[in-house]
Amino acid sequence: MKINHRVPQQRHEDNDENKVLINPYIFRGYDLRGLVGKDLNPEIVEHIGKAYGTFLLRRKIKKTVIGHDCRLSSESYSGAIIKGILSTGVDVVDIGLALVGTIYWAQYYFNAKGCVSVSASHNPIEYNGFKFGKEFSQTMESEEIQELRQISEKGQFSQGQGKLEKIDIKEPYFEDLLKRFPVPLKFKIVIDPSYSTAGAFVPELLEKAGCEVVRSHCEIDGTFPLGTPDPTERKVAERLSKKLLEAKADLGFSYDPDGDRIGVVDDKGNILWNDILVALFASAVLEKNSGAKIVFNTLCSKVVQDIIREKNGKGIMWRTGHSFIKAKAQKEKALFAGELSGHFYFLDEFYPHDDGCYSTLRLLNYLSRVKKTLSQAVADFPQYISSPEIKIFCADDKKVELIKKISPVFKQDFPQAEIIDDERAGDGVRVDFPDAMFVIRYSQNGPYLTVKFEAKTKDKYDFLKNYIKKLLHNYEEVDWNSKINVNVDSLL
């Protein structure tokens, strides 16, 4: 433990010494993402740390928790942002290598409203970034991110000397999760985090919970030799499915680098896209809480709405993004919220934030309680032919305008459909039919568009696929060959 004595806080003058040139596009919709060595380096990160410390002190927040993922640049960036925050007089608790759910949990453990996760989540290896806390279980949204940007650009920072503590909280974190699930979870589980951070935590946690764990690519390797650890990517899910069938396991789980998102394959090796899990978790919550509010994002399958209606719940569709969904769920006093990307929020029995470890235990506990396999648990759900989440490159300075061009086209081409392009969509458009839907939106945390489509019949599914493909080929802003693309073969 290292403790630094404080000096009285004061304001820096606005001078050239505090001016650092920063790419404005790294300040995204609800977090910060940039290219390592180009948009981000230790000097820039320390500068951002000073801005965040100043942001916290404006809100009379004097303590923050910081953890980082396993990317090659994350440990050095964590040290740089800590240095910047301490220079403003804000205290820092450094928990080291950590999942973002653990960082959110640590806010309560240390009574710290601030938090920073050093990670670019599911972005490719060339990126790194930061999620910033503003309150317990709350992260910055668009307005706060722009405030952080303005503070960074002006260079007028609070000055002081915070104290630094380095504390490993894995054991108390595990203890808290496990006491919430006291019945042993007797499953054989495959864990494949693609060499990312979850490999250092999830297998041990599940073994403590009573599971037999088959480790697959659980060693930590920040070069991500298998590619980006993205649970929504088909090749990741297919690899997990193959391993599950070889091991004759009950379920398989994959994770992204900061561990707040999961991917799942069932006992038969079937890939379940995460909106099916949104429907399953919603169903489970509504069985105990009839009439409860459930928040889900615009990209989710129609099966989510079908199940919520069937179970007498109140569904609330909202814009994509962990900060937006968290805030909406808390505002509406919803008991559960979920996203296609694999973020789940269990406000009925847990803190109101996303935590991949808790989501994993919650699913296993549910299956243990109902004495069903995962394939049995979802067998009676309405059936849709559904695409995975597709990501197609579109530059940050072009993607917003492209969506503005596309929205009127949908209204003209589908006059009988429900066109959702208001605050519920936020950054895109959803087109709803009685038996189908599709969504095109721009990403808040990367230079790409996100596409999702589904239908009850193969003919309608193929029609939507061909329509979307033809539409997007009309715009030169879309790069079909970018290495950042994910699941584009689903449109070919």
C-alpha positions in Angstrom: 0.0 0.0 0.0 1.3 3.4 -0.9 -0.1 6.5 0.7 0.6 10.0 -0.5 -0.1 13.1 1.7 -2.5 15.6 0.2 -1.9 19.3 -0.5 -4.7 21.8 -0.8 -6.5 21.7 -4.2 -6.2 24.6 -6.5 -6.9 25.4 -10.2 -4.2 25.2 -12.8 -4.1 28.2 -15.1 -5.1 27.6 -18.7 -1.6 27.4 -20.3 0.2 25.7 -23.1 1.8 23.2 -20.7 -1.6 21.6 -20.1 -2.6 21.5 -23.8 -2.4 18.1 -25.4 -3.7 17.4 -28.9 -6.3 14.7 -28.7 -8.3 13.1 -31.6 -11.9 14.2 -30.8 -13.4 11.0 -32.2 -12.0 9.0 -29.3 -14.7 10.6 -27.1 -17.6 8.3 -28.1 -21.2 7.8 -27.1 -20.6 6.4 -23.7 -16.9 5.6 -23.3 -13.5 6.4 -24.9 -11.9 4.3 -27.6 -8.8 5.0 -29.7 -5.9 3.4 -31.6 -2.9 2.5 -29.5 0.1 4.6 -30.3 -1.9 6.9 -32.5 -4.9 8.2 -30.6 -3.6 7.0 -27.2 -0.2 7.1 -25.5 0.9 7.5 -21.9 1.0 11.3 -22.2 -2.5 11.5 -23.6 -3.8 9.0 -21.1 -2.3 10.9 -18.2 -3.9 14.1 -19.5 -7.3 12.3 -19.7 -6.7 11.2 -16.1 -6.4 14.8 -15.1 -9.6 15.6 -16.9 -11.4 12.7 -15.2 -10.2 13.7 -11.8 -11.4 17.2 -12.4 -14.7 15.8 -13.6 -15.1 13.8 -10.4 -14.3 16.8 -8.1 -16.9 18.9 -9.8 -19.3 16.3 -8.4 -17.6 16.2 -5.0 -16.4 12.6 -5.7 -13.0 12.1 -4.2 -12.3 8.4 -4.7 -12.2 6.1 -7.7 -11.5 2.5 -8.4 -9.3 1.4 -11.4 -8.7 -1.9 -13.0 -7.5 -3.0 -16.4 -7.9 -5.9 -18.9 -5.1 -8.0 -20.4 -4.3 -5.9 -23.6 -0.6 -5.3 -24.0 -1.1 -1.5 -23.5 -3.6 -1.7 -20.6 -1.2 -1.9 -17.7 0.9 1.1 -18.8 -2.3 3.1 -19.6 -3.7 2.2 -16.2 -0.5 3.6 -14.6 -0.7 6.7 -16.7 -4.4 7.5 -15.9 -3.8 6.8 -12.2 -0.9 9.3 -12.3 -3.2 11.9 -13.9 -6.1 11.3 -11.5 -3.8 11.4 -8.4 -2.5 14.8 -9.5 -5.9 16.3 -9.1 -6.3 15.2 -5.5 -8.6 12.3 -6.1 -7.8 9.0 -4.2 -7.3 5.9 -6.3 -7.8 2.2 -5.4 -5.9 0.1 -8.1 -7.3 -3.4 -8.2 -5.0 -4.4 -11.1 -6.0 -7.0 -13.7 -9.8 -7.1 -13.4 -13.1 -7.7 -15.2 -15.3 -4.6 -15.5 -18.0 -6.2 -13.4 -15.5 -6.6 -10.6 -14.6 -2.9 -11.0 -18.3 -1.9 -10.7 -18.7 -4.2 -7.7 -15.6 -2.6 -6.1 -17.4 0.7 -6.1 -19.6 -0.6 -3.4 -16.8 -2.5 -1.6 -14.7 0.7 -1.3 -17.6 3.2 -1.2 -16.2 4.9 -4.3 -18.5 6.5 -6.8 -15.8 6.9 -9.4 -14.4 4.0 -11.5 -12.3 3.4 -14.6 -12.0 0.3 -16.6 -9.0 0.3 -18.9 -10.2 -1.7 -21.9 -11.4 -1.4 -25.4 -13.9 -4.3 -24.7 -14.6 -6.2 -28.0 -12.7 -3.8 -30.3 -9.8 -5.2 -32.2 -6.3 -5.5 -30.7 -5.2 -2.2 -32.3 -7.6 -0.3 -29.9 -7.7 0.5 -26.2 -10.0 2.6 -24.2 -11.8 3.5 -21.0 -15.1 3.2 -19.3 -15.7 6.0 -16.7 -17.9 5.8 -13.7 -20.0 8.8 -12.5 -22.0 7.1 -9.7 -22.5 3.6 -8.2 -23.3 1.3 -11.1 -23.5 4.2 -13.5 -21.1 5.1 -16.3 -20.8 8.2 -18.4 -23.3 8.9 -21.1 -23.0 11.2 -24.1 -23.2 14.5 -22.2 -20.6 13.5 -19.6 -18.3 12.2 -22.3 -18.4 15.5 -24.0 -17.9 17.3 -20.7 -14.8 15.2 -20.2 -13.6 16.2 -23.7 -14.1 19.9 -23.0 -12.1 19.6 -19.7 -9.3 17.8 -21.6 -9.2 20.5 -24.3 -9.2 23.4 -22.0 -6.5 22.0 -19.8 -7.8 23.6 -16.6 -7.4 20.8 -14.1 -7.8 20.5 -10.4 -4.5 20.1 -8.5 -3.7 18.2 -5.4 -2.2 14.9 -4.3 -4.4 11.9 -4.0 -3.5 8.7 -2.2 -3.0 5.4 -4.0 -3.8 1.9 -2.6 -3.3 -1.3 -4.5 -5.6 -4.1 -3.3 -6.5 -7.5 -4.7 -10.2 -8.0 -4.2 -10.8 -11.3 -6.1 -11.5 -13.3 -3.0 -14.1 -11.0 -1.5 -15.7 -10.6 -4.9 -16.0 -14.3 -5.4 -17.3 -14.8 -1.9 -20.1 -12.2 -2.5 -21.1 -13.8 -5.8 -21.1 -17.4 -4.4 -23.2 -16.6 -1.4 -25.9 -15.5 -3.7 -26.0 -19.0 -5.2 -25.6 -21.3 -2.2 -26.8 -24.5 -4.0 -23.9 -26.2 -5.8 -24.1 -25.9 -9.6 -23.3 -29.3 -10.9 -22.6 -28.7 -14.6 -19.8 -29.5 -16.9 -18.8 -26.2 -18.5 -16.5 -25.2 -21.4 -14.9 -21.8 -20.9 -13.3 -20.1 -23.9 -12.3 -16.4 -23.4 -10.0 -16.4 -26.4 -6.9 -15.8 -24.2 -8.5 -12.7 -22.6 -9.0 -11.5 -19.1 -11.9 -13.8 -18.1 -9.5 -16.8 -18.2 -7.9 -15.6 -15.0 -11.2 -15.5 -13.1 -14.2 -17.4 -14.5 -12.8 -21.0 -14.4 -11.8 -20.6 -10.8 -15.1 -19.0 -9.9 -17.2 -21.8 -11.5 -15.1 -24.5 -9.9 -15.8 -22.9 -6.5 -19.5 -22.9 -7.5 -19.4 -26.7 -8.0 -18.9 -27.0 -11.7 -16.5 -29.2 -13.7 -14.6 -26.7 -16.0 -13.0 -27.5 -19.3 -10.6 -24.7 -20.0 -10.1 -23.7 -23.6 -7.8 -20.8 -24.4 -7.9 -19.6 -20.8 -4.3 -18.6 -20.7 -3.7 -14.8 -20.7 -2.2 -13.6 -24.0 -2.7 -9.9 -24.8 -1.7 -10.4 -28.4 -5.1 -12.2 -28.9 -3.6 -14.9 -31.2 -7.1 -16.2 -32.1 -8.3 -12.8 -33.0 -10.6 -10.4 -31.1 -12.4 -12.0 -28.2 -15.9 -11.2 -29.3 -18.7 -13.5 -28.2 -21.0 -12.2 -31.0 -18.6 -13.4 -33.7 -19.7 -16.6 -35.4 -16.2 -18.1 -35.6 -15.8 -17.7 -31.8 -19.2 -19.4 -31.2 -18.5 -22.2 -33.6 -15.1 -22.9 -32.0 -16.8 -23.0 -28.6 -19.5 -25.3 -30.0 -17.0 -27.7 -31.4 -15.1 -27.9 -28.1 -18.4 -28.5 -26.2 -19.3 -31.4 -28.3 -15.9 -32.9 -28.0 -16.0 -32.6 -24.2 -19.6 -33.7 -24.0 -20.3 -30.7 -21.8 -23.6 -29.1 -20.6 -22.9 -25.5 -21.7 -20.2 -23.4 -23.2 -19.4 -19.8 -22.4 -17.2 -17.2 -24.2 -16.3 -13.7 -23.0 -15.0 -10.4 -24.3 -11.8 -8.8 -23.0 -13.4 -6.9 -20.1 -15.8 -9.7 -19.3 -19.1 -7.9 -19.1 -20.5 -9.7 -22.2 -21.0 -13.4 -22.6 -21.7 -15.8 -25.4 -23.4 -19.2 -25.0 -23.8 -22.5 -26.7 -26.3 -25.1 -25.4 -25.9 -28.7 -24.5 -26.4 -29.7 -28.2 -23.8 -27.3 -29.4 -26.4 -24.9 -30.8 -25.3 -21.2 -30.8 -27.7 -19.0 -28.9 -27.4 -15.4 -29.9 -27.8 -13.3 -26.8 -31.3 -11.9 -27.5 -32.6 -15.4 -26.8 -30.9 -15.2 -23.4 -32.6 -11.8 -22.9 -35.9 -13.6 -23.5 -35.0 -16.4 -21.2 -33.8 -14.2 -18.4 -36.9 -11.9 -18.8 -39.2 -15.0 -18.6 -37.5 -16.2 -15.4 -37.8 -12.7 -13.8 -41.4 -12.4 -14.8 -42.4 -15.8 -13.4 -41.6 -14.3 -10.0 -42.6 -10.7 -10.7 -45.7 -10.5 -13.0 -46.1 -7.1 -14.5 -42.5 -6.1 -14.1 -40.7 -3.8 -16.5 -38.1 -5.3 -18.8 -35.7 -3.1 -20.8 -34.1 -4.5 -24.0 -32.2 -2.8 -26.8 -33.3 -2.1 -30.4 -31.2 -4.9 -31.8 -33.1 -7.7 -30.0 -35.2 -10.3 -31.7 -39.0 -10.0 -31.7 -38.9 -13.1 -29.6 -38.1 -10.9 -26.6 -41.3 -8.9 -27.0 -43.2 -12.1 -27.6 -42.0 -13.6 -24.4 -42.5 -10.4 -22.3 -46.1 -10.2 -23.5 -46.7 -13.9 -22.9 -45.4 -13.5 -19.3 -47.4 -10.4 -18.6 -44.5 -8.0 -18.4 -44.0 -4.5 -19.7 -41.4 -4.3 -22.4 -39.4 -1.1 -22.9 -37.3 -0.9 -26.1 -34.3 1.4 -25.8 -31.2 2.5 -27.6 -28.1 0.2 -27.7 -25.2 0.8 -25.3 -24.4 -0.3 -21.8 -24.5 3.2 -20.3 -27.9 4.0 -22.0 -29.5 0.7 -21.0 -28.2 0.9 -17.4 -29.5 4.4 -17.0 -32.9 3.5 -18.6 -33.4 0.4 -16.5 -32.6 2.3 -13.3 -34.9 5.2 -14.3 -37.8 2.9 -15.1 -37.2 0.7 -12.0 -37.1 -2.3 -14.3 -36.2 -5.6 -12.8 -34.2 -6.9 -15.8 -32.5 -5.4 -18.8 -30.5 -7.0 -21.7 -28.8 -6.4 -25.0 -28.1 -8.5 -28.0 -24.4 -7.9 -27.4 -24.5 -10.0 -24.2 -24.8 -7.3 -21.5 -27.3 -8.4 -18.9 -28.6 -6.4 -15.9 -30.3 -8.1 -13.0 -31.9 -5.4 -11.0 -34.2 -7.8 -9.1 -31.5 -9.5 -7.0 -28.1 -7.8 -7.9 -26.5 -4.5 -8.4 -27.9 -2.6 -11.4 -24.9 -3.1 -13.7 -23.6 -5.7 -16.2 -21.3 -8.4 -14.9 -20.4 -11.5 -17.0 -19.5 -13.6 -14.0 -22.9 -12.9 -12.3 -24.7 -13.5 -15.6 -23.0 -16.9 -16.0 -23.9 -18.0 -12.5 -27.5 -16.7 -12.9 -28.0 -18.8 -16.0 -26.6 -21.9 -14.4 -28.7 -21.4 -11.3 -31.9 -21.0 -13.3 -31.2 -24.2 -15.2 -30.4 -26.0 -12.0 -33.7 -24.8 -10.4 -36.0 -25.7 -13.3 -34.1 -29.0 -13.9 -33.8 -28.4 -17.7 -31.0 -28.2 -20.2 -30.6 -24.9 -22.0 -31.9 -26.4 -25.2 -35.0 -27.6 -23.3 -35.5 -24.2 -21.6 -35.8 -22.3 -24.9 -37.4 -25.1 -27.0 -40.9 -23.5 -26.7 -39.9 -20.0 -27.6 -41.3 -18.5 -30.9 -39.0 -19.4 -33.7 -37.3 -16.9 -36.0 -34.5 -17.3 -38.5 -32.1 -14.8 -37.2 -28.8 -13.3 -38.3 -25.9 -12.7 -35.9 -24.9 -9.2 -35.0 -23.1 -8.0 -38.2 -20.5 -5.2 -38.1 -19.4 -3.4 -41.3 -16.8 -0.7 -41.5 -17.9 2.9 -41.9 -15.6 5.8 -40.9 -16.4 7.7 -37.7 -16.8 10.9 -39.7 -19.2 9.4 -42.2 -21.4 6.9 -40.2 -23.8 9.4 -38.7 -24.6 11.1 -42.0 -25.0 7.7 -43.7 -27.8 6.7 -41.2 -29.5 10.0 -41.9 -29.5 9.1 -45.6 -30.8 5.6 -45.1 -33.8 6.4 -42.7 -36.0 8.1 -45.4 -35.4 5.2 -47.8 -36.9 2.7 -45.3 -40.0 4.9 -44.9 -40.4 5.0 -48.7 -39.7 1.3 -49.3 -41.8 -0.1 -46.4 -44.8 2.2 -45.9 -46.8 -0.5 -44.0 -44.0 -1.3 -41.6 -43.3 0.4 -38.2 -40.2 2.5 -38.6 -38.5 3.1 -35.3 -36.0 6.0 -35.6 -36.8 8.0 -32.5 -35.0 8.0 -29.1 -35.7 4.3 -28.8 -33.3 3.6 -31.6 -31.0 6.6 -30.9 -28.3 5.9 -33.4 -30.1 4.0 -36.1 -33.4 2.7 -37.5 -35.4 -0.4 -36.8 -38.0 -1.6 -39.3 -40.7 -3.9 -37.7 -43.1 -6.2 -39.6 -45.6 -8.6 -38.0 -43.3 -11.5 -38.9 -39.9 -10.0 -39.3 -37.6 -7.1 -38.4 -34.3 -5.5 -39.3 -32.0 -2.9 -37.8 -29.2 -0.7 -39.2 -27.3 1.6 -36.8 -24.0 3.2 -36.3 -21.8 2.0 -33.5 -21.0 4.3 -30.6 -17.7 2.7 -29.9 -16.1 2.0 -33.2 -16.0 2.9 -36.9 -18.7 0.6 -38.1 -22.4 0.0 -38.7 -24.3 -2.8 -36.9 -26.9 -4.8 -38.8 -29.4 -7.4 -37.5 -32.3 -9.0 -39.3 -34.7 -11.9 -38.8 -37.9 -13.4 -40.1 -40.4 -16.2 -39.5 -39.9 -17.7 -42.9 -36.8 -18.5 -45.1 -38.3 -16.5 -48.0 -38.7 -13.4 -45.9 -35.3 -13.8 -44.3 -33.6 -14.1 -47.7 -35.6 -11.1 -49.0 -34.3 -8.9 -46.1 -30.7 -10.2 -46.5 -30.7 -9.3 -50.2 -32.4 -5.9 -49.6 -29.9 -4.9 -47.0 -26.9 -6.1 -49.0 -28.1 -4.2 -52.1 -28.9 -1.1 -50.1 -25.5 -0.8 -48.4 -23.7 -1.5 -51.7 -25.2 1.8 -52.9 -23.0 3.7 -50.4 -19.3 4.0 -51.0 -18.9 4.9 -47.3 -19.3 1.2 -46.5 -16.1 -0.9 -46.7 -17.0 -4.6 -47.3 -13.4 -5.7 -47.0 -12.2 -4.1 -43.8 -10.5 -6.3 -41.2 -12.8 -4.7 -38.6 -15.8 -6.4 -40.1 -17.6 -9.1 -38.2 -20.1 -11.8 -39.5 -20.4 -10.0 -42.9 -20.7 -13.4 -44.6 -24.3 -13.5 -43.2 -25.1 -10.8 -45.8 -23.4 -12.6 -48.7 
